[in-house]
């Protein structure tokens, strides 16, 4: 019954109720920019109260767009959609995208059991643009999408072809090392995030910060964690560190899940954090503040990453061939808790 009521409400009804012209009402629903915010808000509020639903098919025909954005998410740790990085990013992305009239759709390589690629899926569904979380350059299907004309924004990756956005990973590493240095630590190790873009950036930030402070970096104090940032990988990396003859007094870890694993390995060996070794993580996942001790870490603003990625992608979609690839970074901050001590 409700559907019949919605169909009865037209832009002419909204125009009459607001005292505005049908043209102005139509402009608001079609995202035109030459309407004041006050007028836009008045029309949207009236349409919501009256139960108006824009005709999606008519809008598609008018604008030559599907108003659908693809989400390509390649995540190998097993956490899937529960991955803390993904949750914050997609929430920020969704809020901006839906506020501008776009729907989201997950895209995959194979549809209905048939082998295909991301590009084929996008064309089949008429996708306007794609946000890529944790890209995989080893996948030929992904390269095919990059080489296409479909607008894309990549998170935590470099590209000359598409827009990219990431946290300021190098600055995050600098903040972590500077903080440990300020507590008196001079022997600072690093458990890295493998060969990922973020992992490499955080490693380079660590090396640069150590050099700027005049600290010696021992090769054996750099342990490569896995690219999927798992707890198990953090445990293995800390086991390698603990097997050394000369232990560091502190460790900067490239991800909070890795840091959790490192703390578990220390506990297994009868060592305490921060009494025997200080630890700084990266990400500020929800669990970080509930650990014992609570984890000092570098906080990524995943919500801001997602919302800014949506702005960039929609700009690229609506700008057409004239829109050039953009690159942006989001600031990070040190969150001090209980996993570090003065020496």
C-alpha positions in Angstrom: 0.0 0.0 0.0 2.9 2.3 0.9 4.3 1.8 -2.6 1.1 3.1 -4.1 1.3 6.2 -2.0 4.9 6.9 -3.0 4.0 6.7 -6.7 1.3 9.3 -6.2 3.8 11.9 -5.0 5.4 13.8 -7.9 7.9 16.7 -8.2 4.9 18.8 -9.0 3.4 18.0 -5.6 6.6 18.9 -3.9 6.9 22.1 -5.9 3.4 23.1 -4.8 4.1 22.2 -1.2 7.3 24.3 -1.1 6.2 27.1 -3.3 9.1 26.4 -5.6 9.2 25.6 -9.3 9.2 22.0 -10.6 12.4 22.8 -12.4 14.1 23.7 -9.1 12.8 20.5 -7.5 14.1 18.5 -10.4 17.5 20.1 -10.1 17.9 19.1 -6.5 17.1 15.4 -7.3 19.5 15.4 -10.2 22.4 16.9 -8.1 22.7 20.2 -9.9 25.0 22.7 -8.1 23.2 25.9 -8.9 20.6 25.5 -6.1 21.2 27.2 -2.7 21.8 24.9 0.3 18.7 26.4 2.0 16.5 25.6 -1.0 18.0 22.2 -1.3 17.3 21.4 2.3 13.7 22.6 2.1 13.0 20.4 -0.9 14.7 17.3 0.6 12.8 17.7 3.9 9.5 18.1 2.1 10.2 15.1 -0.1 11.0 13.0 2.9 7.8 14.0 4.7 5.7 13.4 1.7 7.3 10.0 1.0 8.7 10.8 -2.4 11.1 8.3 -4.0 12.9 9.5 -7.2 12.5 7.3 -10.2 15.9 5.6 -10.5 15.4 4.4 -14.0 14.4 7.9 -15.2 17.4 9.4 -13.4 19.7 6.9 -15.2 18.3 7.8 -18.6 18.7 11.5 -17.9 22.2 11.5 -16.6 23.6 8.5 -18.6 24.9 7.0 -15.3 23.9 4.0 -13.3 24.5 5.8 -10.0 26.2 2.6 -8.8 29.7 2.5 -7.3 31.6 -0.8 -7.2 33.5 -1.8 -4.0 36.5 -4.1 -4.7 37.9 -5.5 -1.5 40.8 -8.0 -1.5 41.6 -9.1 2.0 43.5 -12.3 2.8 43.8 -12.4 6.6 40.5 -14.2 6.9 38.8 -11.4 8.8 36.8 -10.4 5.7 34.3 -7.6 6.3 35.2 -7.7 10.0 38.7 -6.3 9.3 39.0 -3.1 11.4 40.5 -1.2 8.5 37.7 -2.0 6.2 34.9 -1.2 8.6 35.9 2.4 9.2 36.8 3.1 5.5 33.5 1.7 4.1 31.4 3.5 6.6 32.9 6.9 5.7 32.7 6.0 2.0 29.1 4.9 2.2 27.9 8.1 4.0 29.3 10.4 1.3 28.4 8.3 -1.6 24.8 7.7 -0.6 24.3 11.4 0.4 25.2 12.2 -3.3 22.7 9.6 -4.7 25.0 6.6 -5.3 24.4 3.0 -4.3 27.2 0.6 -3.5 27.8 -2.9 -5.0 30.6 -5.4 -4.2 32.3 -6.6 -7.3 34.1 -9.9 -7.9 35.9 -11.8 -10.6 33.4 -14.5 -11.2 29.6 -14.2 -11.5 27.3 -17.1 -11.4 30.1 -19.6 -11.4 31.4 -18.3 -14.8 35.1 -17.1 -15.0 35.5 -13.5 -15.8 37.2 -10.3 -14.5 36.4 -7.2 -12.4 36.2 -5.1 -15.6 33.7 -7.5 -17.1 31.6 -7.4 -13.9 31.7 -3.6 -13.9 30.6 -3.4 -17.5 27.8 -5.9 -17.0 26.4 -3.9 -14.1 27.1 -0.5 -15.6 29.3 0.5 -12.7 30.1 4.3 -12.7 33.3 4.0 -10.7 35.2 1.7 -8.3 36.8 2.1 -4.9 39.5 -0.4 -4.3 40.5 -1.4 -0.7 43.8 -3.2 -0.4 44.7 -3.6 -4.1 46.4 -6.7 -5.5 48.8 -5.8 -8.3 49.7 -9.5 -8.8 46.2 -10.1 -10.1 46.0 -9.7 -13.9 42.2 -9.0 -13.6 43.0 -6.1 -11.4 45.5 -4.7 -13.9 42.8 -4.9 -16.5 40.6 -2.7 -14.4 43.4 -0.2 -13.8 44.0 0.1 -17.6 40.3 0.7 -18.3 38.5 4.0 -18.6 36.4 3.3 -15.5 37.2 5.9 -12.7 38.8 4.3 -9.7 40.2 5.3 -6.3 42.8 3.1 -4.7 43.4 3.0 -0.9 46.9 2.4 0.4 48.6 2.1 -3.0 50.5 4.1 -5.6 49.3 4.5 -9.2 50.0 6.8 -12.2 46.7 5.8 -13.8 44.1 6.2 -11.0 43.5 8.4 -7.9 45.0 7.2 -4.7 44.6 8.0 -1.0 46.3 6.7 2.1 47.2 7.6 5.7 50.5 9.5 6.1 52.3 6.3 7.0 55.8 7.8 7.1 54.8 10.5 9.5 53.1 7.8 11.7 56.4 5.9 11.9 58.2 9.1 12.8 55.8 9.9 15.6 56.2 6.4 17.0 60.0 6.5 16.9 60.2 10.1 18.3 57.9 9.1 21.2 60.1 6.1 22.1 63.2 8.2 21.8 61.7 10.8 24.2 61.2 8.0 26.7 64.9 7.3 26.6 64.9 4.3 24.2 68.0 4.1 21.9 67.6 0.4 20.7 64.4 0.4 18.8 63.4 -2.6 16.6 60.7 -2.8 13.9 58.3 -5.5 13.0 57.1 -4.6 9.5 53.9 -5.1 7.5 55.6 -7.1 4.7 55.8 -5.9 1.1 52.5 -4.0 1.1 52.5 -0.3 0.2 51.6 0.7 3.8 54.2 -1.8 5.2 57.0 -0.3 3.0 56.0 3.2 3.8 56.1 2.5 7.5 59.4 0.8 7.2 60.9 3.8 5.3 59.5 6.1 7.9 61.1 4.1 10.7 64.5 4.1 8.9 64.3 7.8 8.2 63.3 8.7 11.8 66.1 6.5 13.3 68.6 8.2 10.9 67.4 11.7 11.9 67.8 10.9 15.6 71.3 9.5 15.0 70.3 5.9 16.1 71.9 2.8 14.8 69.6 0.4 13.0 70.8 -3.2 13.4 69.7 -5.4 10.4 68.5 -8.2 12.8 66.2 -5.7 14.5 64.1 -5.4 11.4 61.8 -8.4 11.2 59.4 -8.7 8.3 55.9 -9.6 9.3 53.4 -10.9 6.8 51.5 -8.7 4.4 48.2 -9.7 5.9 49.1 -8.3 9.4 47.8 -11.3 11.4 48.3 -12.0 15.1 50.1 -15.2 14.2 52.6 -13.3 12.1 53.2 -10.9 15.0 53.9 -13.9 17.3 56.4 -15.4 14.8 58.2 -12.1 14.3 58.6 -11.5 18.1 59.9 -15.0 18.5 62.7 -14.1 16.0 63.5 -11.0 18.0 63.5 -12.8 21.3 66.0 -15.4 19.9 68.6 -12.6 19.4 71.6 -12.2 21.8 71.0 -8.4 22.1 67.4 -7.5 22.6 66.0 -4.0 21.8 64.3 -2.0 24.6 61.4 -1.1 22.4 59.7 -2.3 19.2 57.6 -0.2 16.7 55.1 -2.6 15.1 53.5 -1.8 11.7 50.0 -3.0 12.7 48.0 -3.5 15.9 47.2 -7.2 15.1 50.9 -7.8 14.7 51.5 -6.0 18.1 48.9 -8.3 19.8 50.8 -11.3 18.5 54.1 -9.8 19.7 52.7 -9.2 23.2 51.4 -12.8 23.3 54.9 -14.2 22.4 56.5 -12.1 25.1 54.0 -13.4 27.7 54.7 -17.0 26.6 58.4 -16.3 27.4 57.6 -14.9 30.8 58.3 -11.3 29.7 56.2 -8.3 30.5 55.2 -5.2 28.5 56.4 -2.5 29.1 58.8 -3.6 31.9 60.9 -5.8 29.7 60.1 -4.2 26.3 58.0 -1.3 25.2 55.7 -1.7 22.2 54.0 0.8 19.9 51.5 -0.4 17.3 49.8 1.1 14.3 46.0 1.4 13.4 44.3 1.9 16.8 41.9 -1.0 16.3 39.1 -1.3 18.8 40.9 -4.0 20.8 43.9 -1.9 21.4 42.5 0.0 24.4 41.3 -3.3 26.0 44.6 -5.1 26.0 46.7 -5.5 29.2 48.5 -3.2 29.1 46.5 -1.0 26.8 48.4 -0.5 23.5 50.1 2.8 22.6 49.6 3.1 18.9 49.3 5.3 15.8 45.7 6.1 15.0 44.5 6.0 11.4 41.4 8.0 10.6 39.7 5.3 8.5 36.4 7.1 8.4 38.2 10.2 6.9 40.0 7.9 4.4 36.7 6.5 3.3 34.8 9.8 3.0 37.7 11.5 1.2 37.9 8.5 -1.2 34.2 8.9 -2.0 34.7 12.6 -2.8 37.6 11.9 -5.1 35.8 9.1 -6.9 32.6 11.1 -7.4 34.6 14.0 -8.7 36.3 11.7 -11.2 32.9 10.2 -12.2 31.2 13.5 -12.7 34.2 15.2 -14.2 34.4 12.6 -17.0 37.6 12.5 -19.2 38.7 15.9 -18.0 39.1 14.7 -14.4 42.8 14.0 -13.6 44.0 11.4 -11.1 44.4 12.8 -7.6 46.7 11.8 -4.7 45.9 12.6 -1.1 47.0 11.7 2.4 45.2 11.7 5.7 47.0 12.7 8.9 47.6 10.2 11.7 48.1 10.7 15.5 49.9 9.0 18.4 47.6 7.6 21.1 49.5 7.1 24.3 48.4 4.3 26.6 50.3 1.8 28.8 52.6 -0.3 26.6 55.6 1.9 26.8 57.8 3.1 29.7 60.8 5.3 30.3 64.3 3.8 30.4 
